[in-house]
Amino acid sequence: MKLEKADFMFFPPSDSPNVKTHDAIAAIVPFTTKNTAFQDLTGRFPHKSTRGNEYILIVYDHDSNCILHRALKDRAGMTIKTAWEEIQLTLAKSGCAPNLWIFDNECSKELKVALLKYDLDFQRVPPHIHRQNAAERAIRTFNNHMLASLATCDPDFPIAEWDRVLFQIGLTLNMLRCSRVNPKLSTWAYLYGNYDFNKNPLAPIGTQVLIHLKADVRASWQNHG
């Protein structure tokens, strides 16, 4: 059966028969540290917290593979600068402070002064080219983990307290990620050491609890909890 002209255009035959060998070629590429971190803001959270927070600053450090966060009240330059400095000092204390920071196309004057203070370089990605900022992927990962965590909360959990559970959300997220420098360690263990579950047990966030009232502090006929 003759092939139509369109078939030759989309499925051109090979000049010589190609024999499929099923061979695969692999190479081990040695890991090299980049000392690079990425930063960006999430969109505004639908509910303003009781502490006035509406945004989350997300930082992704390449070498440790960690996703760090800070809750923000607004998008002001000084607010972002203060949160960035806290994260920078956290990474420095863990021995993996980045030398290069990648931001979106916005970088406030206050943040530039802070970068100069710590003698750090920075780059800004072009507008609308989000794939050059790895923090965009980290934001999606963090948002998905946060939504999954909030979905397990008790129905009566006050959503305005969302920023109070961010610590455990970040903790469990980084426990599930492996460090690039030492893949045998979780990101959390690489940054802060092994987590002591005996000292600080974990329970699902937003769990409803019943607190017992002792007989000498409760009124007559009052519920015992």
N, C-alpha and C positions, 0 to 999 in steps of 0.2 A: 504494500500500500504506500503510495507516494505521500510524503509529508507536505502539508500546506506551507505556503510562504510564511504565514504567521508562526507556524511551528519552528521553522528555521530561525526566526527572529528571536523567539523567547527560549527555545530549547535547541541551540546549535549543537550538532553532533561533533564529537572529538575527531581530530585528524587521525589519531591512532588509538586503538583500544586501550582503555584505562583499566588496569587490574587492581581491584581493591585489596590491599595487603593487610588491613587491620592493624598496621603498625602505629604506635604512638611514640611521640618524642617528648621527653620531659627534661627540664633543667632545674636545678636547685639554685635559686638566686639568694645570695647572702643578704641578710637583713642589715640595713644601715639606718641609723637614726636620722630623723629629719629636723628634730628640735623645732617643730612647727605646730602652732595651734590656730584654730579657726573659731570665729565668734559671730553670733548673730542673735537677733531678738525673735521671739515667737510673736504671733499675732496676739491681740488683746484677748485676755480670758473673758468669757461672757459674764462672769460674776466678779464684782469687786470684793476683795476679801475684807474681813473685819479690821485688818491691819492696814488697809489702803492699797494693797498690791493688785496690779492689773496685768503685768507683763512678766515674762521669764527670760532672763539672759542665759543663753546656752553657749557653752565653750566645749569644743572638741579638741583634745590633745592627741596628735597622731601616734606618737611613740608609745604612750601608755594605753591608748585606745579608750580613754575615759571620756565620759560625758558629764560635765559639771554644770551646775545651774545656780542662779540667784534670782529671787523674786524681786521685782521692781515696782515702785509706785507709779512711775511715769517713764517717758523716753528722753528725759532731759539729759544733756551732756554730762553734768556732774553726777547724776544718779548712775548712769552707765559706767562712768569712770571709777566710781567708788566700788561698784560690784566687780568690775574687771580687776581692780587692784587686789581685792580679796582673793579672787581665783588665782591670780598671778602669784601671790604669796603662798597660797596653798600648794601650787605646783612646785614652787621653789623649795618649800619646806620638805617636800617629798623627793627632792633631788632630780626633778624632771622639768625644770623651768624652760619653756621654749625661748628660742632666740628670735624667731620670726612669727609675727601674728598676721593672719589673713582676715580682713574685715569685708563687709559689704561696701557699697559705694558711699556710705556715710561714715564719717569719722570726725567726732567733735574736737574742738580746740582743746578741751580739758583732757581728753584721752590722748591727744598728741603730746601734750605736756607730760603726762604720766609715762608715756613710752620713752620720751627723752630722759626722764628721771632715771629709769631703769636701763637706759642704753640699749633699747630694743628696736629692731627694724619692724616695719609693717608694710603690707601691701593692701590695696583695695581692688576688689574684682570689678569688672565693667558692669554697668547697669544691665539688668535683665538676663545676666548669664550666671544663674545660680549654681550651676554644676561646678564652677571653679571654687566655690566655698563649701568645704566639707561639712560645715556646721549646718547646712540645709538638710543634709541626710540625717545628721544627729538630731535635729529638731523633730523630724518625722518619727525617728525611733523613740525619742523621749515622749513625744505627744501620745504615741500609741501605747507606750507602757503606762503613762499617767492615766489615760482613759480606761485602760483595762483595770487599773488599780481602783479608780473611783467607781467603776461599775460594780465592784464587789462590796462597796460600803453599804451599811444599813440604810434602808429607805429614809430614815429620819435624820441621817447625817446632814448637818448644815453645810451646804455647798460653799457658803461664804468663808468656811474654814479651810479651803483647799490648799492654801499656802502652808498650813501647819503640818501637812503630811508629805511635803516635798522631800524632806530628808530621807524618809524611808523609801520613797519612790526612787530617788537617786541611789540609795544604798543597794536595793535589790536589783536595779538595772545594771549597775557596775559589777555586781557579783556574778551576773550572767555573761559578762564580757571578759575575754582573755587579753592580757597585756601583750603587746607586740614584742616588747623587749624580752619578756620571759613568759611564753605561752602557757607554762605550767601554773602560773598564778592568775587569779582573777584580777581585773583592773583595780577593784577595791583593795585587795590584798597587796598589790604592787604599790599602791599609793599610801595606804594607811596601816598595813599589816593585817594579819588574820583577824577576822571578826570573832569576838567572844560571844557565842550564843548563850552560854551559861550566865554570863554577866548581864547581857541585854537580850533577853528572848524576843523573838519577832512574832507578831500576830497580824492577821490581815487588817489593813487600815480601815478605820470607820466601823469597827466592830462594836456593837452595843454591849455594854457591861453593866452589871448590877453590883453596887457597892454596899456591903453589909453595914448596917448601923448598930452599934452596940447598945445594949439595953439602957445604959446610963446616959445616953445622949439622944435617944429618941423619945418622942412624946407617947402618951398613953394611946393605944389603939393605932399607932402609926405603923406603916409598913416596915418590915425589918430590913428592907434594902431599897 
